[in-house]
Amino acid sequence: MKKKAGTDKPWGGRFTEKTAPAAETFSASVHFDMRLYRYDIAGSRAHAKMLAKTGLLSGAELEQILGGLMEIESEIASNTFVFRSELEDIHMNIEKTLVEKVGQAGEKLHTARSRNDQVALDMRLYLRDESQHLIALLADLQKGFVALAREYMGVMMPGYTHLQRAQPVLLSHHLLAYYEMFSRDKARLNDCLKRINVLPLGSGALAGTSLPIDRDFVARELGFTAVSANSMDAVSDRDFMVEFLAACGLIQIHLSRFSEELVLWASQEFNFVEIADRFCTGSSIMPQKKNPDMPELIRGKSGRVVGNLMALLTVLKGLPMSYNRDLQEDKEPVFDSVDTVSQSLAVMVELLSGLSFNREILLHATQEGFITATDLAEYLVRKNIPFRQAHAIVGQAVAYCIANGKELTDLTLEELQVFSAAIAEEVFEVLSVEGSVNSRTASGGTAGTAVMLALEKAETDLGI
């Protein structure tokens, strides 16, 4: 029989034409999915052992396959493996090379397996590792915030709403707010891992297989805690990847928010913090400049991480069941987000160790802007004045201060009593920044006692 022109492909049996070069280039994914090689080989090892266990491979064939896979893994790791774009993806590159190395035994490896469940497996293994790596980086970042909170315990600064000075807080309280954000980021990834750690292999192309396989065996071999319940769902949905990208997006947004504050605080207008020179750059034309480029880059990269989430959601939006080649587009957004977020976290961990806060300037900033006005209103509430009335009284006092170029702390008792006869001498303790901060003793507040409890709990949780 004459060999058909299309049989240079593993799937080419029914084709009579070779793939057009333009289509081959357009559809190839090996240039980016080659990073999955360790996971593809790990999955193939477990699958081969299962095939041998169920009698679909002989012991000798299993040894040949495992030996060939070991050689291929070593070649890829040492950069001596030759990837061929005409073989489309990492799966076929490995399988073709295995057949060339061990012959017919290699051709049996794909028994009871499709590239559809194979790629779903690889991505789950990959994201399982990357989730754990990001969790470790987040813990390192939290340790950085906790170390700063400990170092600057007792330092007061203005707290802001609408970027306007609002109430005095401890700098440590402000820093520990980010500790809480990144705690939730870790929790999200840990929760995401529950849905990542589900074995899809054994689902075949979409309908499972008629061959005798043992999916539970493969799950144990690969450390999965569950086996997918529906073969069509297992090969066609990528919601576990969407969930991971959403978690990455929130991590990057939290990094971006702190980066924004660093950019503001390092400006001459604020001068709250000094960023170490090693994380800044200069200007090609202005010799005096020291630019906070690393925080700016982290802030800027949030756009691509959020964009990657939108890209994958859009890929999935119009797909009918079950597998469609559109799903090849799921990997690059994930890979890019993994790289971007992990690099951003690593840079921020180091950057935190090079921050130096200006204690005196932070304290001085609390002396202006009527920052204890809320304390005066709450003082009046304790005098049995309804809060809305107290709010109006203090607003009138602030208006008087603005008209006369004064702060609330500049007013005499007689001036204050013009606005309310309930005000007495002890009001000046209430109007002090120290008194304001120390009065916020409720759990989660900014008083030194509350912040110290939060700091000690964070140190215990982190094991430091």
Protein Blocks (a to p, Z undefined) as FASTA:
>chain_A
ZZdfklmpfklmmpcbdcdfklmmmmpcklmmmmmmmmmmmmmmmmmmmmmmnopacfkl
mmmmmmmmmmmmmmmmnopaccdfklopamlmmmmmmmmmnommlmmmmgoiafklmmmm
mmmmmmmmmmmmmmmmmmmmmmmmmmmmmmmgoiacdddehhiafbdcdfklmmmmmmmm
mmmmmmmmmmmmmmmmpcfehnlmmnopfbdcdfklmmmmnopabdcfbfklmmmpcklm
mmmmmmmmmmmmmmmmmmmmmmmmmpmklomaccdfklcccdfklmkbccdfklmmmmmm
mmmmmmmmmmmmmmmmmpccfbdfklmmmmmmmmmmmmmmmmmmmmmmmmmmmgccdfkl
mmmmmmgghlmmmmmmmmmmmnopafklmmmmmmmmmmmmmmnopafklpcfklmmmmom
kbcfklmmmmpmklmmmmmmbghiabfklmmmmmmmmmmmnoZZ
